[in-house]
Amino acid sequence: MLATLSLACGYVPSLGLRTALPVVRRTGAHHVQLQLGEETRDVEEVVFYPAPPDTRSLLVPSDTSGVRLESSVVVLPHPKKVKTGGEDASFARDGYYAVFDGVSGWARKGVDAGAFSRALAANTANALDLIRSSGYHGETVFDDLEMALDAGLAEIELLGSTTACMLSVSPDGRVAHFLNVGDSGFHIFRPAEGDVRSLQLVAKSRSQQHAHNHPFQLASWAAKMRVRDLPSDGERYEHELLPGDIILLTTDGVLDNLFDEQIRAILEDVRAEGGDVCSDIAAVIAERAREASLGKTEMTPWQVSLGATRGSPDAKLGGKVDDITVLAVQVPVRAAERGTRAVEPQEQLRGLPPNMVGRVVPNVPTPSFATAKEAWVEGRRGSLR
């Protein structure tokens, strides 16, 4: 049994802890930006953790009966959105993790995208509690993640939209399933063979965008979207996990400002210094991403993408100021036994080398109901399993 504390996070003016762990897998691509709700519907179930720009929150293992994962999340709001808490959100809950990035374009219509993403984070975490009440079933993990998002969206009447990246880790800590919608994403770093001080990037997600800076995004049913992306439009990833693996879920405030090699170097520096690895990793990556976003003298992924879109090889220097969320999860050294591989790569996705791609899993609709919304409205608990 995998055990951790659980936490739902947004940078908001209230304090509390709660846990969740996500799994890893890949299948489709979509961009989604989620808005975080300002209210907590069930304070005992989900409480938002208000972290100031330099605050770290660590999820500590709560049981010794099985694999214990450590995780930590840091949220840095946009400098101009500190009072409202920004537009990012996250949760960590008993093997399930997620980050959400509310679409800032709603501000032009007077809508707080942060309220939407926080509401979706809370609703999705609550739906997962219901879905998982019958236990963990590896063959339905992706359906569970999609259904939880669908159910969470069905409960929201706020305007807004958000991207989402969700993770589920199997109870034995050997397999991660990811569902990614939009331009948030994940990385898996692994200690190098023969040199545990070095790390190598073994898996990552791809950004899902309709056009440059127009990511796939999940919207409420109340929003009149010309193009509506659904949880089933997201990409699914399934990856084997090994002892010592470090998983990062981040919003585009990180991905637009730090290259993969820079993130890897940060992880190696933090590990070399010792201490609380997860909390330090999340805090330092967030701080470096903020520095890069404000800087004007370095090349960043954001400027590279702008140059590619404009067809100009002469990209400018500087980053993109945005909300920043880093959720770090570490697989303990004793998490896996020798001699077994949880997942064998079966298909290579374009643009990524074989060792950075897990098993691609096709989206197969659940036949019980036409839509997850119908299932949720009907109150059919069985349909959510």
C-alpha positions in Angstrom: 0.0 0.0 0.0 1.4 3.4 -1.0 1.0 6.0 1.7 1.4 9.7 1.9 -0.4 12.7 3.3 -2.7 14.6 1.0 -2.8 18.2 -0.1 -4.7 20.5 -2.3 -2.9 23.6 -3.1 -3.4 27.1 -4.5 -1.8 30.3 -3.5 -4.8 31.6 -1.5 -5.4 33.3 1.9 -6.2 30.2 3.8 -4.1 27.4 5.3 -4.4 23.6 5.4 -2.9 20.3 4.4 -4.2 17.3 2.5 -2.5 14.6 0.3 -2.6 13.0 -3.2 -0.3 11.0 -5.5 -0.6 10.7 -9.3 0.4 8.1 -11.8 2.3 8.4 -15.1 1.2 7.6 -18.7 0.8 9.1 -22.1 -1.8 9.0 -24.9 -3.2 12.1 -26.4 -2.3 15.8 -26.6 -4.4 18.8 -25.4 -3.8 22.1 -23.8 -5.8 23.0 -20.8 -5.6 25.9 -18.4 -7.7 25.5 -15.1 -8.9 28.3 -12.8 -8.7 27.8 -9.1 -11.9 28.4 -7.0 -11.7 30.8 -4.1 -13.8 28.7 -1.8 -13.2 25.3 -0.3 -16.3 23.2 -0.5 -15.2 20.7 2.1 -12.7 22.1 4.5 -12.0 18.7 6.0 -11.5 17.0 2.6 -9.5 19.7 0.8 -7.9 22.8 2.1 -5.9 25.2 0.1 -2.4 26.0 1.2 -1.5 29.7 1.0 2.2 29.8 0.2 4.0 33.1 0.0 6.4 33.4 -2.9 9.2 31.8 -1.0 7.2 29.2 1.0 7.8 25.5 0.8 5.2 22.8 1.7 6.4 19.2 2.2 4.2 16.1 2.1 5.5 13.6 4.6 4.9 9.9 4.4 2.3 8.8 6.9 2.6 5.0 6.9 5.3 2.4 6.8 3.2 -0.5 5.5 4.5 -0.1 1.9 6.0 2.3 -0.6 6.3 5.7 0.9 6.6 8.6 -1.5 7.7 12.1 -0.5 6.4 15.1 -2.3 6.5 18.9 -2.0 4.8 21.7 -3.9 5.7 25.4 -4.3 3.4 28.0 -5.9 4.7 31.4 -6.9 2.0 33.7 -8.2 2.6 36.2 -10.9 4.1 39.3 -9.3 1.0 41.3 -10.2 -1.4 38.6 -9.0 -0.1 38.0 -5.5 -3.1 39.5 -3.9 -5.5 37.2 -5.7 -3.2 34.2 -5.4 -2.5 33.8 -9.1 -4.1 31.3 -11.4 -2.3 28.0 -10.7 -3.5 25.2 -8.4 -2.5 21.7 -7.4 -3.4 18.7 -5.2 -1.6 15.7 -3.8 -3.7 12.8 -2.5 -2.7 9.3 -1.7 -0.8 8.4 -4.8 -2.5 11.0 -7.0 -1.0 14.4 -8.0 -2.0 17.2 -10.3 -1.2 20.8 -11.3 -3.6 23.2 -13.0 -2.9 26.5 -14.8 -5.9 28.8 -15.2 -6.0 30.6 -18.5 -5.2 34.2 -17.9 -7.1 35.4 -21.1 -10.3 35.3 -19.1 -9.2 38.4 -17.2 -10.2 40.4 -20.2 -13.8 39.4 -19.5 -13.5 40.1 -15.8 -13.2 36.5 -14.9 -10.7 35.2 -12.2 -9.1 32.2 -13.8 -7.6 31.3 -10.5 -11.0 30.7 -9.0 -11.8 28.2 -11.7 -8.6 26.2 -11.4 -8.8 26.0 -7.6 -12.4 24.8 -7.9 -11.4 22.1 -10.4 -8.5 21.0 -8.3 -10.7 20.5 -5.2 -13.6 18.9 -7.2 -11.3 16.5 -9.0 -9.6 15.4 -5.8 -13.0 14.8 -4.2 -14.1 12.8 -7.2 -11.0 10.6 -7.0 -11.8 9.8 -3.4 -15.1 8.4 -4.6 -13.7 6.6 -7.6 -10.9 5.0 -5.6 -13.1 3.8 -2.8 -13.2 0.3 -4.3 -9.4 0.1 -4.5 -6.6 0.6 -7.1 -7.1 -1.0 -10.5 -4.2 -0.5 -12.9 -6.2 -1.3 -16.0 -8.7 1.6 -15.3 -6.3 4.3 -14.1 -6.6 6.5 -17.2 -10.4 6.2 -17.2 -10.3 7.1 -13.5 -8.3 10.3 -14.1 -10.5 11.4 -17.0 -13.7 10.6 -15.1 -12.5 12.6 -12.1 -11.8 15.6 -14.3 -15.2 15.2 -16.1 -16.9 15.0 -12.7 -15.0 18.0 -11.4 -16.0 20.1 -14.4 -19.6 19.1 -14.1 -19.8 20.5 -10.6 -18.4 23.9 -11.6 -20.7 26.8 -12.6 -17.9 29.3 -12.7 -16.6 30.7 -16.0 -13.0 29.9 -16.9 -10.7 27.3 -18.3 -7.4 25.6 -17.3 -4.7 23.2 -18.4 -4.1 20.1 -16.3 -1.3 17.5 -15.7 -2.3 14.6 -13.5 -0.2 11.7 -12.1 -1.1 8.4 -10.5 1.5 6.1 -8.9 0.8 2.4 -8.4 0.7 1.2 -4.8 4.0 -0.7 -5.3 5.6 2.5 -6.7 6.6 0.8 -9.9 4.4 2.4 -12.5 3.3 6.0 -13.2 0.3 7.0 -15.3 0.1 10.6 -16.6 -2.8 12.5 -18.2 -1.7 15.8 -19.6 -4.0 18.4 -21.1 -2.4 21.6 -22.4 1.0 23.1 -21.8 1.7 22.1 -18.3 3.7 18.9 -18.1 5.9 16.4 -16.4 9.6 15.2 -16.3 11.1 12.0 -14.9 14.7 12.2 -13.8 16.7 9.1 -12.8 20.0 8.5 -11.1 22.6 7.5 -13.8 24.0 4.0 -13.7 27.4 3.9 -12.1 27.2 7.5 -10.9 24.3 8.1 -8.5 25.3 11.8 -8.2 24.3 12.4 -11.9 20.7 12.4 -13.2 19.3 11.7 -16.7 16.0 12.7 -18.1 14.2 9.6 -19.0 10.7 10.8 -19.8 8.8 14.1 -20.4 5.5 15.3 -21.8 4.9 17.3 -24.9 3.0 20.6 -25.0 -0.5 20.4 -26.5 -1.4 23.6 -28.3 -4.0 24.6 -30.9 -1.6 27.4 -31.9 1.3 29.2 -30.3 0.3 30.3 -26.7 -3.1 28.7 -27.2 -3.0 25.5 -25.2 -5.6 22.8 -25.0 -7.7 23.7 -22.0 -10.6 22.4 -19.9 -13.5 24.7 -19.5 -16.7 24.7 -17.4 -20.0 23.7 -18.9 -21.1 27.3 -18.3 -18.4 28.7 -20.6 -19.5 29.2 -24.2 -16.3 27.8 -25.8 -16.1 27.8 -29.6 -13.7 24.9 -29.3 -14.1 22.7 -26.2 -11.3 20.4 -25.2 -12.2 17.4 -23.0 -10.2 15.3 -20.5 -10.3 12.5 -23.1 -8.3 14.8 -25.5 -5.4 14.8 -23.2 -2.2 12.7 -23.8 -1.8 9.5 -21.7 1.6 8.3 -20.7 2.6 5.1 -18.8 6.1 4.8 -17.5 8.1 2.4 -15.4 9.5 3.9 -12.2 12.7 2.9 -10.5 14.1 3.6 -7.0 15.4 7.1 -6.7 13.3 8.5 -9.6 12.3 12.2 -9.3 9.0 13.2 -10.9 8.2 16.9 -11.6 4.8 18.3 -12.4 5.1 21.9 -13.5 3.0 24.6 -15.1 4.3 26.6 -18.1 5.7 29.2 -15.8 8.6 26.8 -15.4 8.6 25.2 -18.8 8.7 28.6 -20.6 11.6 29.8 -18.6 13.9 26.8 -17.9 15.4 24.3 -20.4 15.5 20.6 -19.5 19.3 20.7 -19.0 18.9 23.6 -16.6 16.3 21.7 -14.5 18.6 18.6 -14.5 21.5 20.7 -13.3 19.4 22.2 -10.5 18.3 18.8 -9.3 21.9 17.6 -9.2 23.0 20.6 -7.2 20.2 20.2 -4.7 20.9 16.5 -4.3 24.6 17.2 -3.8 23.8 19.6 -1.0 21.6 17.0 0.8 18.7 18.0 3.1 15.0 17.6 2.3 15.3 16.8 -1.4 11.7 17.2 -2.5 11.1 20.5 -0.7 14.4 21.9 -1.8 13.9 20.8 -5.4 10.5 22.4 -5.7 11.7 25.6 -4.0 14.9 26.0 -6.0 13.3 25.2 -9.4 10.5 27.7 -8.7 13.0 30.4 -7.6 15.2 29.8 -10.7 12.2 29.9 -13.0 11.1 33.2 -11.5 14.6 34.7 -11.9 14.7 33.6 -15.6 11.2 35.0 -16.2 12.2 38.4 -15.0 15.6 38.4 -16.7 16.5 40.0 -20.0 20.0 38.6 -20.7 19.4 34.8 -21.2 17.8 32.7 -23.8 14.7 30.9 -22.6 12.3 28.3 -24.1 9.7 31.0 -24.4 11.9 33.1 -26.8 12.8 30.0 -28.7 9.2 29.2 -29.3 8.5 32.8 -30.3 11.3 32.7 -32.8 10.0 29.4 -34.3 6.5 30.8 -34.6 7.7 34.0 -36.3 10.1 32.1 -38.5 13.0 34.2 -37.3 16.3 32.7 -36.3 17.2 35.8 -34.3 15.3 35.2 -31.1 15.4 37.9 -28.4 16.6 37.3 -24.8 14.5 37.1 -21.7 11.7 35.0 -20.1 8.0 35.1 -19.7 6.6 36.3 -16.4 3.8 34.0 -15.2 2.5 32.0 -12.2 4.9 29.2 -11.3 4.0 25.8 -9.8 6.4 23.0 -9.1 5.2 19.7 -7.6 8.1 17.2 -6.9 7.6 13.5 -6.1 10.5 11.1 -5.2 10.4 7.3 -5.4 12.2 5.8 -2.4 15.2 3.6 -3.0 13.4 0.6 -1.6 10.3 1.1 -3.8 11.1 -1.6 -6.4 12.4 -5.1 -6.2 15.1 -6.5 -8.4 14.4 -8.5 -11.6 11.0 -7.1 -12.6 10.0 -4.4 -15.1 6.6 -2.9 -14.7 6.2 -1.6 -18.2 7.9 -2.5 -21.5 8.0 0.3 -24.2 5.8 -0.7 -27.1 5.6 2.3 -29.3 7.8 5.3 -29.9 6.2 8.8 -30.2 7.5 11.2 -32.8 10.0 13.7 -31.5 11.1 11.7 -28.5 13.8 9.0 -28.2 12.7 5.5 -27.2 14.0 5.9 -23.6 11.8 9.0 -23.1 8.5 7.3 -24.2 6.5 4.9 -22.2 3.6 2.8 -23.5 1.2 4.8 -25.5 -2.3 4.0 -24.4 -5.3 4.8 -26.7 -8.3 6.6 -25.4 -11.2 4.1 -25.0 -14.5 5.6 -23.9 -16.2 4.1 -20.9 -19.4 2.5 -22.2 -21.5 3.0 -19.0 -22.7 6.5 -19.8 -22.6 8.7 -22.9 -20.7 11.3 -20.9 -19.1 11.6 -17.5 -21.4 14.6 -16.8 -24.5 12.4 -17.2 -23.0 9.8 -14.9 -22.2 12.4 -12.2 -25.6 14.1 -12.5 -27.3 10.7 -12.1 -25.3 10.0 -9.0 -24.2 6.6 -10.2 -21.2 5.8 -8.1 -20.5 2.6 -10.1 -20.2 4.6 -13.3 -17.2 6.4 -11.9 -15.3 3.2 -11.4 
